[in-house]
Amino acid sequence: MFPIREDGTDYSGGELEVTAQPDRRGDLFDPDCPTRRLLDRIGTKWVSMVVKLLAEAEPEEIRFAELRRRMPGVSQKMLSVTLRNLVDDGLVARRVEPTVPPRVHYRLTALGLSLEVPLAALRAWAQENMATIDGHSR
């Protein structure tokens, strides 16, 4: 028997019948779960901001400097890493003008634009519920 936590749950690692299944797709507790991998990639405030700004600009592109200006608190490095990851994942398209200095433009791909719908729903849920959540965490 495992000790009981204050919230009424125990410290067991789960039931063996569940954790020993060979096909764990759709199981958030499996490191190879596609949902878990996706949340690791898109579950940051910076990704949500970039997708929102690029969706609002659709079908126009936004330059790097404009994105940074419209995202208070983001560092140049964090924005660069976020955009690079989104480009690598096929969610954002990058276009470079061969000028000095180069002008870099970004826009959402069709896949990236489809991500705006669930992210917008999450933002709406957060706006509706954050006061309640903040009230519980004090």
N, C-alpha and C positions, 0 to 999 in steps of 0.2 A: 504494500500500500504506500502511495506517495503522500508526502505532507500536503496539506491544503493551504493555498494562498489566501490572503485577506479577501480577495474578490470572489472566493468560492471555487476557483479552479485548482487543479492539482499541478504538480511539477512534472508529470509524465511527458514523454516525448511524443505522445500520440499513440494510436493503435497500430500494431504491427501490420494488420491486414491492409491498412491504408498506406503506410509508408513503404511497404515492400512491393507495391505494384510495379511491374516492369514499364508500363506506359504511363508516364506522369504528365503528359501534355495537359495544360489547363489547370495544373496543380501549382498554386503560387509558392508552395513550400519546396518545390523542386527547382534547383538553380538553373535548369535548362528549360523551364517553363517559358513559352513565348511571351505571355503576358508580363511575367516578372522581368524579362529582358527588355521589353518595351518600356515598362515603367521606369527602369533604370536609365533609359535613354531620354525619355521625354518628361520625367517627373520633376523638373526643376522650374523655379519661377522664371528663369531666364528663357527657357524654351517656350513657356507659355506667353511671355511678353513678345518674343520675336515672332511667333506664329500669329499672335493677335495683330501686331503692327503690319506684318506683311499681308495678312488677310484684308485688313482695312484699306491697304493700298492697291489691292488687286484690281485691274491687271497690271498696274504700274510696278516698277521696281523701286527699291529704296537703297540708297548708298549706305555704306558702313557708318560713316560719320553721322548721318541722320538717324540711323538706328540707335547709335550710342547716345546721341543728344536726347532722344525720346525715351531712354531707359535709365532713369536716375539710379545711381548706385552701382551700375555695372562697370567693371574695369575693361580696358581695351583688351586685355588678355582673355578675360572670361567671355566677352562677346565673341572674340575670334574663335575660341575653343567651341563655344556653343554653335556658332554658324558652321564651322568645319564639320562638326558632328552631324548637324542637320543636312548638310550637303552630302556627306558620306552615306547617310541613311536614305537619301533620295527624297527628302522632304522639302528641301530648298535648292533652287538653282542659283548658281553664281556666274556672273558675267564680268569680265575684266576689260576695261578700255585701255588700250596700250598708249597711255599718256604718261607724262612725267609730272607729278607722281601718278601711278596708275589709279584709275577710278574703278572701284569695285561695287557692283550692283547685285542686289539679291531680290528674289521673288519666290513665292511658294510654287511648288510643283502641284499637279492635281492631287497627288497623295498627301502633300502637306496641307493643301486647302481642305481636304476631307478631315484632317486632324483638328481643324478649328472648331468644328461642331461639338465634339465631346469636351474640348478644352473650354469652350464658351459655357457649356452646361456646368462644368466644374466651377468656373468663376462665379456663375450665377448662384450655385449652391453655397459657395463660400460667403458671398455677400449676404445671403439670406440667413446664414447660420453662425457666422463668426462671433457675433455678439454673445450668443448663447454659449458657444464653446469657450470664449474668453471668460465668461461668468463662472463656468465650472472649473477653470484651471487656476482660480485664485485662491 
